Amino acid sequence: MIAGFPLAFGAPAILFGLLALPVIWWLLRLTPPRPQAEPFAPLAILARVLKAEETPSRSPWWLTALRLLIAALVILALAEPVLNPRDRALSSNGPLALIIDNGWATTPDWQARTDAAEALIDEAGDLDIPVSMVFTANRRHDATPTSVETARDQLRAAKPQPLRPDRSAAVSALIAALGQTRPGTIAFVSDGVATEDAEPALSRLSELQPAAIRIIGSAGATALALTGADNGADNLSATVSRLGTAAAERFDLIASDSKGRNIASGEVRFEAGAAEATGTISAPFEIRNDIARLDVAGFETAGSAHLLDDSFRRRRVALISGEAADIAQPLLSPLYYINRALSPYADLIEAGNDEMAASVPKLLEQSPAVIVLSDIGTLPEDVSKALGEWVERGGTLIRFAGPRLAAAPADDRLLPVLLRKGERELGGALSWIEPQPLADYPATGPFAGLPTPRDITVQRQVLAEPSADLAARTWASLADGTPLVTAADRGAGRVVLFHVTAEASWSNLPISGHFVDMLRRVVQLSRAVSGGGEAGSGILPPWRLLDANAALLPASGDAKPLDLTGGPAMRAGPDNPPGLYGGEDGFVALNLFAPGDELAPVSIPEFEAPVTRSAIAGDSAVDFRPWLFAAALIALIADTLIVLLLNGAFRRRSLKPVSATAALVFALGLSLSLLAAPGSSRAQDAQPGDAELLESLDRTRLAYVITGDDEADNISRLGLDSLSRYLFSRTALEPGTAIGLDIETAPLSLYPLIYWPMSEDADIPSAGAISRIDAYMKSGGTVLFDTRDRIVDLGGGSSALTVRLQQILASLDIPPLEPVPADHVLTKSFFLLDTFPGRYSDGPLWVEATPQSGDPAERPARSGDGVSSILITGNDMAAAWAVDDQGFPMFSTVPADPWQREYAFRAGVNIVMYMLTGNYKADQVHIPALLERLGQ
């Protein structure tokens, strides 16, 4: 450093060369006399030549200054000047103790941190001292002092972890490893984010009695974390905490679904000086139900991602009624309107047994978030106790009034308020009170913001006994002030009561759209609850885990199952990294931060040893040598051009050979211009296989998978070639020759049908090949798998070829399968067929299962024009099609039926035409022609 300026020289002794500049100036100021061009005059020339003395010419002062500048630039470049040099202040009195934070907040600038740590290790190598290094977020800590080379390898192998640093464990490991050895310097490369154990752990470093302490990167650190999310009634809100800035800022929130597609967005704004802010994502409820994770745009860390599980989205709602449902009169069912209102937004389950003692425990085992009781008065004691415990754990119990509830005991704990006996009738012959409309909703209640409907009236209700807290427990009321909806908290859960029935006998509320809005608001306030079963409780294995860059990857490594059997709430740590725990059928999201967490700057305690602080330099050091050498070269070129100009080299008008110096300057300039010019672009040269590719684009070609079994591949080629000729002779299709495909690299999308024979000698396809086949099938292509072993039952085959097929299918995302139905398009796409034989005739052809419906006209539409993406047979179809060069069949059919081979060809034609035309022959316009061909 020079007088506080961040500039240093790697070879400062060379700067003494600047003292030679005056001598260089004295030498450069004298130049030979400039030659003059004179006409031939011998006497005049001789007169000048015979002068007694010569006076040397002086170079211009500015040319001398230019040459002095060239010399100075070269001397400065050789002195290795560096801007913002790294501090070199390690103590050589002991090993270097290096503590490196590698938690979630270090991901954005991890390379700069490793550069800073490597610079310290390099300096330790110059001092020939060992290095003791520990990473605070690693699961295991080994701080044994090692050589510089080993420390470099450990540093390069380290990577950020999706965890908060455990500085206490790291410092303990460092103290244990050093023992009685006193370190020379303790260097702490900090992420700047406080943890509960940070200050006590760092205070323990004084026990090592270091000669010096360096804190790198703690001041001015920046970080941002998404600490919580809530799916409210109208929008999704996310809580974001930041560190290291007091300015007003704005960030985008991105919501994505389980497939990683962005489906909604919002923003979060920080006021100046605010460390926490709440952002919102406004989207329809249906879209918010599909949100699987939230991210803060521009931050790819485990802390800026928030995973969501089933408890955040759709709620499971159990429905229990006091009356048996009348299928013949569904509008009178007490659960009909509730079912219609919630079915689009929640997973509904109903009691399968009218006996509540048996049905309620089964419902609780399914862990519902909400249980709806419609007109149930007196509950069995064991059922009431079980429901009470479920509510205490966080369940939401919604009850609807009715004659049974009106006659129930008033001291029911599963009611939010104390009820009067009987019911109140509004309107009618025996009442002088008119039916009451709804009053405006309280501004602080869950129905706030909903428009008050004026066309809803209540003719009958159950009344609550007046009490001091009745108003606080009232969510909705009638115009006369009597409650319509009341609620009360019970432990972590809630009990809600609608003072009318769930069907239209007491009011017209259930038949209005407003009823849907009210139920949705109540259900959205619920949360998932463990009901004593396995879902949502117990021990869940790790399924998908976040890495440090917020990517969700399959679980691996040392992650342990998540124990939800009891105790305090689980927090992410080395044993349970943030991610999803469970499986596809159900999972629990574990995030790095929990609601209420905030980011705060780390506090560095006072030490007896001198403490130096510095920012993480990373690549901020700038080496001036290339720039100085480049400037010297440019100045040298300018000097050369000036000398040529002064000597009159550019005043010659005749076309004479250019001097060597001018040619050198021209070549140098041309080279520099070529270096600065953009690279040229050329068309791609022809690649092997382009001819086949162009031919496949020009005409339809059948394809087969090259298995590596020469015999099977030869049969596939001959069989498909023979089928192509048959298609040419019987149909308007003119296919080309068959082509074999390497499914690892071949362009599969060019072929409508790929024939894949099973072979015992073939290798199992790689994961990449399976992925390509899966994408091909989902994009409209069809694969015909042929086990060639006469399988009859797809799931019951035991031959080696069938097992090989099962191994391949296990890695493919295939739909349910069924044998070709009698009315399937495959049976009539060209020929009328009822079987699909090959060399064998007793095996079925399996296709995608068609959704069942009583009326074929009402079957749902299918993608891909109804074409099955997968066909499976065991009839060895290629062997039935294959003929030799003389046109004779290569294999006999089993049984030896002369018509079986013909039907095999017809089956192949139907399959190909089905691939090309889809469900065209299923249209009603073809029915008369088909019936005529059938003789009906």
HUQUI-V402929 format. One record per pair of residues at least 24 apart in sequence whose ideal C-beta (glycine too) atoms are under 6 Angstrom apart, sorted by the first residue. I is the first residue (numbers start at 1). J is the second residue. D is the distance in Angstrom with one decimal. If there is no record, write none. Layout:
i->I j->J d->D
i->I j->J d->D
This chain:
i->6 j->84 d->4.5
i->7 j->83 d->5.6
i->8 j->82 d->5.1
i->8 j->85 d->3.8
i->9 j->79 d->4.6
i->9 j->80 d->5.8
i->9 j->81 d->5.3
i->10 j->80 d->3.0
i->11 j->79 d->5.2
i->11 j->80 d->5.0
i->14 j->78 d->4.7
i->14 j->79 d->4.3
i->15 j->79 d->5.1
i->17 j->75 d->4.2
i->18 j->75 d->5.7
i->21 j->68 d->5.6
i->24 j->71 d->5.4
i->25 j->68 d->5.8
i->28 j->64 d->4.9
i->28 j->67 d->5.0
i->29 j->58 d->5.7
i->29 j->59 d->5.9
i->29 j->64 d->5.5
i->30 j->56 d->5.2
i->31 j->57 d->5.4
i->31 j->59 d->4.6
i->33 j->57 d->4.9
i->66 j->639 d->5.7
i->69 j->635 d->5.8
i->70 j->632 d->5.3
i->70 j->635 d->4.7
i->70 j->636 d->5.7
i->73 j->628 d->5.1
i->73 j->631 d->5.3
i->73 j->632 d->3.9
i->74 j->632 d->5.1
i->76 j->628 d->5.3
i->77 j->625 d->4.9
i->77 j->628 d->3.6
i->77 j->629 d->4.9
i->81 j->624 d->4.3
i->82 j->621 d->5.6
i->82 j->623 d->5.6
i->83 j->622 d->4.1
i->84 j->620 d->4.7
i->84 j->621 d->5.1
i->85 j->621 d->5.8
i->86 j->119 d->4.8
i->86 j->617 d->5.7
i->87 j->614 d->6.0
i->88 j->123 d->5.4
i->90 j->123 d->5.1
i->90 j->185 d->4.8
i->91 j->184 d->3.5
i->91 j->185 d->4.8
i->91 j->211 d->4.1
i->91 j->212 d->5.1
i->92 j->127 d->4.5
i->92 j->129 d->6.0
i->92 j->184 d->6.0
i->93 j->184 d->4.4
i->93 j->211 d->5.0
i->94 j->182 d->5.0
i->94 j->183 d->4.6
i->94 j->184 d->3.7
i->95 j->129 d->5.5
i->95 j->130 d->4.3
i->95 j->132 d->5.4
i->95 j->145 d->4.8
i->95 j->183 d->5.4
i->96 j->124 d->4.4
i->96 j->129 d->6.0
i->96 j->131 d->4.8
i->96 j->185 d->5.5
i->97 j->132 d->4.9
i->97 j->174 d->5.9
i->97 j->183 d->4.1
i->97 j->186 d->4.4
i->98 j->133 d->4.3
i->98 j->187 d->5.2
i->99 j->134 d->5.7
i->99 j->188 d->4.7
i->100 j->135 d->5.2
i->100 j->189 d->4.6
i->101 j->136 d->5.0
i->101 j->165 d->4.9
i->101 j->190 d->5.4
i->101 j->191 d->4.1
i->102 j->135 d->4.7
i->102 j->137 d->4.7
i->102 j->158 d->6.0
i->102 j->160 d->5.2
i->102 j->161 d->5.8
i->103 j->137 d->4.3
i->103 j->163 d->5.7
i->103 j->164 d->5.3
i->103 j->165 d->4.1
i->103 j->191 d->5.9
i->104 j->162 d->5.5
i->104 j->301 d->5.1
i->104 j->302 d->4.3
i->104 j->303 d->4.5
i->105 j->191 d->4.2
i->105 j->193 d->5.0
i->105 j->223 d->4.3
i->106 j->160 d->5.0
i->106 j->191 d->5.0
i->107 j->160 d->4.6
i->107 j->301 d->4.7
i->107 j->548 d->4.8
i->107 j->549 d->6.0
i->110 j->160 d->5.2
i->112 j->616 d->5.1
i->112 j->618 d->2.8
i->113 j->189 d->5.6
i->113 j->616 d->5.9
i->114 j->155 d->5.9
i->115 j->618 d->5.3
i->116 j->216 d->5.7
i->116 j->616 d->5.1
i->116 j->617 d->6.0
i->117 j->155 d->5.7
i->117 j->189 d->5.7
i->120 j->187 d->5.5
i->121 j->148 d->5.7
i->121 j->151 d->5.1
i->121 j->152 d->5.8
i->124 j->148 d->5.8
i->132 j->177 d->5.8
i->134 j->170 d->4.7
i->134 j->173 d->5.5
i->134 j->174 d->5.2
i->136 j->165 d->3.6
i->136 j->166 d->6.0
i->136 j->167 d->5.1
i->136 j->170 d->4.3
i->137 j->161 d->4.0
i->137 j->163 d->4.8
i->137 j->165 d->4.8
i->139 j->558 d->5.9
i->139 j->574 d->4.3
i->141 j->170 d->5.6
i->141 j->173 d->3.5
i->143 j->173 d->4.7
i->143 j->174 d->4.4
i->143 j->177 d->3.7
i->144 j->177 d->5.1
i->160 j->548 d->3.8
i->161 j->548 d->5.9
i->162 j->302 d->3.4
i->162 j->546 d->4.8
i->162 j->547 d->5.7
i->162 j->548 d->4.9
i->162 j->577 d->5.6
i->162 j->578 d->5.6
i->164 j->195 d->5.7
i->167 j->197 d->5.6
i->167 j->198 d->5.3
i->167 j->201 d->4.1
i->168 j->197 d->4.0
i->168 j->201 d->4.2
i->171 j->201 d->4.5
i->171 j->204 d->5.3
i->182 j->209 d->5.3
i->183 j->208 d->5.6
i->183 j->210 d->4.8
i->184 j->211 d->5.1
i->185 j->212 d->4.8
i->186 j->210 d->4.5
i->186 j->213 d->5.0
i->187 j->214 d->4.4
i->188 j->215 d->5.3
i->189 j->216 d->4.8
i->189 j->217 d->5.8
i->190 j->217 d->5.3
i->190 j->218 d->4.0
i->190 j->602 d->5.9
i->192 j->218 d->4.8
i->192 j->221 d->2.3
i->192 j->601 d->6.0
i->192 j->602 d->5.7
i->193 j->223 d->5.4
i->193 j->599 d->5.9
i->194 j->600 d->4.3
i->194 j->602 d->4.5
i->198 j->602 d->5.1
i->199 j->603 d->5.0
i->199 j->605 d->5.7
i->202 j->605 d->5.5
i->203 j->605 d->4.6
i->206 j->607 d->5.9
i->210 j->609 d->5.1
i->212 j->609 d->5.7
i->212 j->610 d->5.4
i->213 j->607 d->5.4
i->213 j->609 d->5.1
i->213 j->611 d->4.7
i->214 j->612 d->5.2
i->215 j->604 d->5.7
i->215 j->613 d->4.8
i->216 j->614 d->5.5
i->216 j->616 d->6.0
i->217 j->616 d->4.0
i->218 j->602 d->5.6
i->219 j->613 d->6.0
i->223 j->599 d->5.8
i->224 j->299 d->5.4
i->224 j->304 d->5.7
i->225 j->303 d->3.8
i->225 j->593 d->5.3
i->225 j->599 d->5.7
i->226 j->296 d->5.8
i->226 j->304 d->5.5
i->226 j->306 d->4.4
i->227 j->593 d->4.3
i->227 j->597 d->4.7
i->228 j->595 d->3.8
i->229 j->294 d->5.7
i->229 j->306 d->5.3
i->231 j->288 d->5.7
i->231 j->312 d->5.7
i->233 j->521 d->5.1
i->233 j->524 d->5.6
i->235 j->280 d->4.7
i->235 j->282 d->4.6
i->236 j->281 d->4.3
i->236 j->288 d->5.3
i->237 j->278 d->5.5
i->237 j->280 d->5.2
i->238 j->279 d->5.0
i->238 j->294 d->5.5
i->239 j->278 d->5.4
i->240 j->268 d->4.9
i->240 j->277 d->5.6
i->241 j->276 d->4.9
i->241 j->598 d->4.9
i->241 j->599 d->4.5
i->243 j->599 d->4.1
i->246 j->273 d->4.8
i->248 j->272 d->4.6
i->251 j->296 d->5.3
i->252 j->297 d->3.9
i->253 j->279 d->4.9
i->253 j->281 d->5.8
i->254 j->295 d->4.7
i->254 j->297 d->5.4
i->255 j->281 d->5.5
i->255 j->291 d->4.5
i->255 j->294 d->5.6
i->256 j->293 d->5.6
i->257 j->290 d->4.7
i->257 j->292 d->5.3
i->258 j->292 d->4.2
i->263 j->287 d->5.6
i->289 j->313 d->4.6
i->289 j->314 d->5.2
i->300 j->549 d->5.0
i->300 j->550 d->5.1
i->301 j->550 d->5.9
i->302 j->546 d->4.8
i->302 j->548 d->5.9
i->302 j->550 d->5.6
i->302 j->578 d->5.6
i->302 j->592 d->5.2
i->303 j->592 d->5.3
i->305 j->550 d->4.1
i->306 j->591 d->5.5
i->307 j->589 d->4.0
i->307 j->591 d->5.8
i->308 j->589 d->5.8
i->309 j->587 d->5.7
i->309 j->588 d->5.3
i->309 j->589 d->3.9
i->311 j->527 d->5.6
i->311 j->528 d->3.1
i->314 j->346 d->5.8
i->314 j->347 d->5.7
i->315 j->346 d->4.8
i->315 j->369 d->4.0
i->315 j->370 d->5.7
i->315 j->523 d->5.2
i->315 j->526 d->5.5
i->316 j->347 d->4.6
i->316 j->368 d->4.5
i->316 j->369 d->5.5
i->317 j->342 d->5.7
i->317 j->346 d->4.5
i->317 j->348 d->5.4
i->317 j->370 d->4.4
i->318 j->349 d->5.2
i->318 j->363 d->4.3
i->318 j->368 d->4.1
i->318 j->371 d->4.6
i->319 j->350 d->4.8
i->319 j->372 d->5.1
i->320 j->351 d->5.1
i->320 j->373 d->5.3
i->321 j->374 d->4.5
i->322 j->375 d->4.5
i->322 j->376 d->4.4
i->322 j->404 d->5.1
i->334 j->374 d->4.1
i->334 j->375 d->5.8
i->334 j->502 d->5.0
i->334 j->503 d->5.3
i->335 j->374 d->5.8
i->337 j->510 d->4.0
i->338 j->372 d->5.8
i->338 j->502 d->5.4
i->341 j->515 d->5.8
i->341 j->516 d->4.3
i->341 j->519 d->5.0
i->342 j->519 d->5.8
i->345 j->520 d->5.8
i->346 j->523 d->5.9
i->356 j->383 d->5.2
i->357 j->383 d->5.9
i->364 j->390 d->5.8
i->364 j->531 d->3.8
i->364 j->532 d->5.8
i->365 j->531 d->5.8
i->365 j->533 d->3.9
i->367 j->530 d->5.6
i->367 j->531 d->4.3
i->367 j->533 d->5.8
i->367 j->535 d->4.6
i->367 j->536 d->4.6
i->369 j->526 d->4.3
i->369 j->528 d->5.1
i->370 j->396 d->4.7
i->370 j->523 d->5.4
i->370 j->526 d->4.9
i->371 j->397 d->5.4
i->372 j->398 d->4.7
i->373 j->399 d->4.7
i->374 j->400 d->4.7
i->374 j->502 d->4.5
i->375 j->402 d->2.7
i->375 j->404 d->5.0
i->375 j->405 d->5.7
i->377 j->404 d->3.7
i->377 j->405 d->4.9
i->377 j->407 d->5.9
i->377 j->408 d->3.3
i->378 j->408 d->5.3
i->390 j->531 d->6.0
i->391 j->490 d->4.7
i->391 j->493 d->3.8
i->392 j->490 d->6.0
i->392 j->491 d->3.4
i->393 j->529 d->5.3
i->394 j->492 d->4.0
i->394 j->493 d->4.9
i->394 j->527 d->5.7
i->394 j->529 d->4.5
i->395 j->493 d->4.6
i->395 j->529 d->4.5
i->396 j->494 d->5.1
i->396 j->526 d->3.8
i->397 j->495 d->4.8
i->398 j->496 d->4.8
i->399 j->497 d->4.9
i->400 j->498 d->4.8
i->400 j->501 d->5.8
i->400 j->502 d->4.2
i->401 j->462 d->4.4
i->401 j->499 d->5.2
i->401 j->500 d->5.8
i->402 j->501 d->4.8
i->406 j->462 d->5.1
i->414 j->495 d->5.9
i->415 j->497 d->6.0
i->416 j->473 d->5.6
i->416 j->486 d->4.6
i->416 j->487 d->5.1
i->416 j->488 d->3.6
i->416 j->495 d->4.8
i->416 j->497 d->5.2
i->417 j->464 d->4.2
i->417 j->473 d->5.8
i->417 j->486 d->4.9
i->418 j->465 d->4.3
i->419 j->462 d->5.5
i->419 j->464 d->6.0
i->420 j->463 d->4.6
i->420 j->465 d->5.9
i->423 j->460 d->5.6
i->423 j->462 d->5.5
i->424 j->461 d->5.3
i->424 j->463 d->5.2
i->425 j->460 d->5.2
i->426 j->459 d->5.3
i->427 j->459 d->5.4
i->435 j->459 d->4.8
i->436 j->478 d->4.0
i->436 j->479 d->5.1
i->436 j->480 d->5.4
i->437 j->479 d->5.1
i->439 j->477 d->5.0
i->439 j->479 d->5.1
i->441 j->476 d->5.9
i->445 j->475 d->4.7
i->446 j->521 d->5.0
i->446 j->525 d->5.9
i->447 j->476 d->5.8
i->447 j->521 d->5.9
i->450 j->517 d->5.7
i->453 j->514 d->4.7
i->456 j->508 d->5.9
i->456 j->509 d->5.2
i->456 j->512 d->5.6
i->458 j->500 d->5.9
i->458 j->507 d->4.2
i->460 j->506 d->4.1
i->461 j->499 d->4.5
i->461 j->500 d->5.5
i->462 j->499 d->5.0
i->496 j->522 d->5.7
i->535 j->586 d->5.2
i->537 j->564 d->5.0
i->539 j->563 d->5.3
i->540 j->581 d->4.0
i->540 j->582 d->4.5
i->540 j->588 d->5.8
i->542 j->581 d->5.6
i->543 j->580 d->4.8
i->543 j->581 d->6.0
i->543 j->582 d->5.6
i->543 j->583 d->5.7
i->543 j->587 d->5.6
i->544 j->579 d->5.4
i->544 j->580 d->4.6
i->545 j->577 d->5.0
i->545 j->579 d->3.4
i->546 j->578 d->4.7
i->546 j->579 d->5.2
i->640 j->665 d->5.8
i->696 j->750 d->4.5
i->699 j->736 d->4.7
i->700 j->735 d->4.8
i->701 j->735 d->6.0
i->701 j->736 d->4.4
i->701 j->739 d->5.4
i->702 j->738 d->4.9
i->702 j->753 d->6.0
i->703 j->739 d->5.2
i->703 j->741 d->5.0
i->703 j->751 d->4.0
i->703 j->754 d->4.9
i->704 j->740 d->5.7
i->704 j->755 d->4.3
i->705 j->741 d->5.8
i->705 j->743 d->5.8
i->705 j->756 d->4.3
i->706 j->740 d->4.4
i->706 j->742 d->5.5
i->707 j->759 d->4.5
i->707 j->762 d->3.8
i->708 j->762 d->5.1
i->709 j->759 d->3.9
i->709 j->761 d->4.6
i->709 j->762 d->5.5
i->712 j->757 d->5.1
i->712 j->759 d->4.6
i->715 j->878 d->5.2
i->715 j->879 d->5.6
i->715 j->882 d->5.3
i->716 j->755 d->5.9
i->716 j->757 d->5.6
i->716 j->878 d->4.9
i->718 j->882 d->4.1
i->719 j->878 d->3.2
i->719 j->881 d->3.8
i->719 j->882 d->4.1
i->722 j->881 d->4.6
i->722 j->883 d->5.0
i->723 j->881 d->4.7
i->723 j->908 d->4.6
i->726 j->905 d->4.9
i->743 j->769 d->4.6
i->744 j->769 d->5.0
i->748 j->776 d->4.3
i->752 j->915 d->4.5
i->753 j->782 d->5.4
i->753 j->915 d->4.8
i->754 j->783 d->5.0
i->755 j->784 d->5.0
i->756 j->783 d->5.6
i->756 j->785 d->5.1
i->757 j->786 d->4.9
i->757 j->788 d->5.9
i->758 j->787 d->4.7
i->758 j->801 d->4.2
i->758 j->804 d->5.0
i->758 j->805 d->5.4
i->760 j->800 d->5.1
i->770 j->811 d->4.6
i->774 j->812 d->5.3
i->774 j->813 d->5.8
i->777 j->869 d->4.0
i->780 j->864 d->5.2
i->782 j->869 d->5.7
i->782 j->915 d->5.4
i->783 j->870 d->5.8
i->784 j->871 d->4.4
i->785 j->872 d->4.7
i->786 j->873 d->5.4
i->786 j->877 d->5.8
i->787 j->874 d->4.3
i->788 j->876 d->4.0
i->789 j->874 d->5.2
i->790 j->840 d->4.5
i->790 j->843 d->5.3
i->790 j->874 d->5.2
i->791 j->843 d->5.5
i->791 j->874 d->3.5
i->792 j->843 d->5.9
i->794 j->846 d->5.5
i->814 j->870 d->5.6
i->815 j->848 d->4.9
i->816 j->849 d->4.2
i->817 j->846 d->4.7
i->817 j->849 d->5.9
i->818 j->849 d->4.2
i->819 j->844 d->3.9
i->819 j->846 d->6.0
i->820 j->845 d->5.0
i->820 j->847 d->5.5
i->825 j->914 d->6.0
i->825 j->919 d->5.1
i->825 j->921 d->5.4
i->825 j->922 d->5.0
i->826 j->910 d->5.7
i->826 j->914 d->5.2
i->828 j->921 d->5.1
i->828 j->930 d->6.0
i->829 j->910 d->4.7
i->829 j->913 d->4.4
i->829 j->914 d->4.2
i->829 j->921 d->5.2
i->830 j->909 d->5.1
i->830 j->910 d->5.3
i->830 j->913 d->4.5
i->831 j->906 d->4.3
i->831 j->910 d->5.7
i->833 j->910 d->5.9
i->836 j->907 d->4.1
i->837 j->875 d->5.6
i->837 j->900 d->5.3
i->837 j->903 d->5.4
i->837 j->904 d->5.2
i->838 j->875 d->3.3
i->838 j->876 d->4.9
i->838 j->877 d->3.5
i->838 j->880 d->4.3
i->838 j->904 d->5.1
i->839 j->876 d->4.1
i->839 j->879 d->4.3
i->839 j->880 d->4.5
i->839 j->891 d->5.6
i->839 j->893 d->5.7
i->840 j->875 d->4.6
i->840 j->876 d->5.9
i->840 j->894 d->5.3
i->841 j->900 d->5.6
i->843 j->873 d->6.0
i->843 j->874 d->4.2
i->843 j->875 d->4.7
i->845 j->873 d->4.9
i->846 j->872 d->4.0
i->847 j->871 d->5.9
i->865 j->918 d->3.1
i->865 j->919 d->5.8
i->866 j->918 d->5.5
i->866 j->919 d->3.5
i->867 j->918 d->5.1
i->880 j->904 d->3.8
